[in-house]
Amino acid sequence: MKIHIMGASCAGSTTLGMAMARQLSYPYFDTDKYFWQPSEIPFTSRYSFEDRNKMLKDDLLLSNNWILGGSIINWGDEWLTAFDCVVFLYLPQPIRMERLKARELDRYGNIIFTDATRNRLYKEFVEWATGYDDNTTNGRNLQAHQNWLNKLNCPVIEITSDTTVQQRLDVILNNLQRK
């Protein structure tokens, strides 16, 4: 089973993907690992399109069953047929943005407010993430996700409410058992 879990930043795809991986004993892969190069200031240096796709494909080939979390909508049409199931998570913007701001503070501490560069990057990220719902963000936004989901040839499970991780797991596993 090859499962892809996606949604806006802070919709819960990483948390759900890791929980599902533990429950099913599948490896979990996060697209951020393949998109962003390690750097002194995280999430500022990208891998090339070719490098990220090659690294991800190489890792996925190591297992027959896996879970991929994150968004790959602009990584090439080859990914449209790579999955047995895609899970799309959607949270209302106020809940998602509250989580995002709390996560950033938890990850980096007050440096996102006290260091000029880190504060600028934080504000840019918040602005980018806010534009997801009204499609003002370039690339990864709600309309782009919906367009990509409509191209898939596998089942799509949509979870569009603020539920617990266990409730989300139950929805997905119940859907997978029916297929």
C-alpha positions in Angstrom: 0.0 0.0 0.0 1.4 3.4 -1.1 -0.4 6.2 0.7 0.1 9.9 0.3 -1.2 12.3 2.9 -1.4 16.0 2.0 -2.9 19.3 2.8 -2.0 22.9 3.7 0.9 23.7 6.0 -0.3 22.7 9.6 -3.3 20.7 8.4 -1.8 17.7 10.2 -0.3 15.6 7.4 3.0 14.9 9.2 1.3 14.1 12.5 -1.2 11.8 10.9 1.4 10.2 8.6 3.7 9.4 11.4 0.8 7.9 13.5 -0.4 5.9 10.6 3.1 4.6 9.9 3.5 3.5 13.5 0.1 1.7 13.4 0.7 0.0 10.1 4.5 -0.5 10.6 5.2 1.3 7.3 8.0 3.7 6.7 7.1 7.4 6.7 8.7 9.9 4.3 8.2 13.6 4.5 8.5 15.8 1.4 10.2 18.5 3.3 13.3 16.2 3.6 13.4 16.0 -0.2 12.5 19.6 -1.0 14.6 21.5 1.6 18.4 21.1 1.9 19.8 21.2 5.4 20.9 24.8 6.1 21.9 27.0 9.0 18.5 28.7 8.7 16.0 25.9 8.1 13.7 25.9 5.0 15.7 28.4 3.0 17.7 26.3 0.5 15.9 24.0 -1.9 17.1 20.9 -3.7 16.8 21.0 -7.5 13.7 19.4 -9.1 15.8 16.5 -10.4 17.6 15.9 -7.1 14.5 15.9 -4.9 12.6 13.5 -7.3 15.6 11.1 -7.5 16.1 11.1 -3.7 12.5 10.4 -3.0 12.1 7.7 -5.7 15.3 6.0 -4.4 13.9 5.9 -0.8 10.4 4.8 -1.8 11.9 1.9 -3.8 13.2 0.4 -0.6 9.7 -0.7 0.5 6.5 -2.1 -1.0 4.4 -0.2 1.6 5.0 3.4 2.6 3.4 6.6 3.6 4.4 10.0 2.1 3.4 13.1 3.8 3.5 16.6 2.3 2.7 18.1 -1.0 4.2 17.1 -4.4 1.7 18.7 -6.7 4.4 20.4 -8.7 6.9 17.5 -8.7 5.8 16.1 -12.1 3.0 14.1 -13.6 4.7 10.8 -12.8 3.4 11.2 -9.2 -0.2 11.1 -10.4 -0.1 7.3 -10.7 2.3 6.6 -7.8 -0.3 6.0 -5.0 -2.9 3.4 -4.0 -4.7 6.1 -2.0 -4.3 9.8 -1.3 -5.6 11.5 1.9 -6.4 15.2 1.7 -6.6 17.1 5.0 -8.3 20.4 5.2 -8.7 22.6 8.3 -10.4 26.0 8.5 -7.8 28.7 8.2 -8.1 30.2 11.8 -7.4 26.8 13.3 -4.5 26.0 10.9 -2.9 29.4 11.3 -3.1 29.2 15.1 -1.3 25.8 14.9 1.3 27.1 12.5 2.2 30.1 14.6 2.5 27.8 17.7 4.6 25.3 15.8 7.0 27.9 14.6 7.4 29.4 18.1 7.9 25.9 19.5 10.5 24.9 16.8 12.6 28.1 16.9 11.7 30.0 20.0 11.8 33.8 20.3 14.5 34.1 17.6 11.6 34.4 15.1 10.8 37.7 16.8 14.2 39.0 17.9 16.4 38.3 14.9 15.7 40.6 11.9 16.3 37.9 9.3 14.4 35.2 11.1 11.5 37.6 11.8 11.3 38.5 8.1 11.3 34.8 7.2 8.6 34.0 9.8 6.4 36.8 8.6 6.8 35.8 4.9 6.0 32.2 5.8 2.8 33.2 7.8 1.7 35.4 4.9 2.4 32.5 2.4 0.5 30.0 4.5 -2.4 32.5 5.0 -2.9 32.7 1.2 -3.6 29.0 0.9 -7.4 29.2 1.3 -8.0 32.2 -0.9 -5.5 31.0 -3.5 -3.3 34.1 -3.3 -0.3 31.9 -2.5 1.6 30.8 -5.6 2.1 27.1 -6.1 0.7 25.3 -3.1 -2.9 26.5 -2.5 -6.3 25.0 -2.1 -7.3 25.4 -5.8 -4.0 23.8 -6.9 -4.5 20.9 -4.5 -8.0 20.4 -5.7 -6.9 20.5 -9.4 -4.2 17.9 -8.6 -6.5 15.6 -6.7 -8.9 15.7 -9.7 -6.2 14.2 -11.9 -5.5 11.2 -9.7 -6.5 7.7 -10.7 -6.6 6.3 -7.2 -9.1 6.8 -4.3 -9.0 10.1 -2.5 -10.1 10.3 1.1 -10.9 13.9 2.2 -11.0 14.8 5.9 -12.2 18.4 6.2 -12.8 18.9 9.9 -10.7 19.4 13.0 -10.7 15.8 14.4 -8.3 13.9 16.5 -5.5 11.9 15.0 -7.2 8.7 16.1 -10.5 9.8 14.4 -8.6 10.5 11.2 -6.8 7.1 11.4 -10.2 5.4 11.8 -11.7 7.2 8.8 -8.7 6.2 6.6 -8.4 2.6 7.8 -12.2 2.1 7.4 -12.1 3.4 3.9 -9.1 1.3 3.0 -10.8 -1.9 4.3 -13.7 -1.3 2.0 -11.5 -1.0 -1.1 
